[in-house]
Amino acid sequence: MMKTSAVAFLALVCISSAFVVPQKADQCGAVDITKMAKRYVPVQNSDATCEICLDLVLIAETYSECEEAIMEHHMENYCVEHVKNKASQAACKLMVDDIAHAVIEDTDENPTAVCKRVIHKTCPYNN
């Protein structure tokens, strides 16, 4: 009975610790997203394409220290989860590669400049 209880307790500890261990591979270079998000709030009445572009730049900057595939995975995930219109979702996915490359080339580039280069629109944001 005592041996069974000890084994059960040990199994419970092992299982619970498996859930506590952070998954660092997917969080490489991630910064506090709440601080970053406050920096890039699109101006009121901005068009949906600009909002998507600025959001993708934010995600790219958040994961800029990661492998490109991880950065693009998070960007594509945004397109699937947050952009519900099929045409806008397709446009979002088309922006992913260009924005990822722009952020990798120059991590300090202004998000408005990245969007201007990628979608050929000026996308201002409140900061």
Secondary structure, DSSP 8 states (H G I E B T S, - for coil): -HHHHHHHHHHHHHHHHHHHS--GGGGTT---HHHHHHH-EE-TT--HHHHHHHHHHHHHHHTTTS-HHHHHHHHHHHHHHH--SHHHHHHHHHHHHHHHHHHHH-TTS-HHHHHHHHHSS---EE-
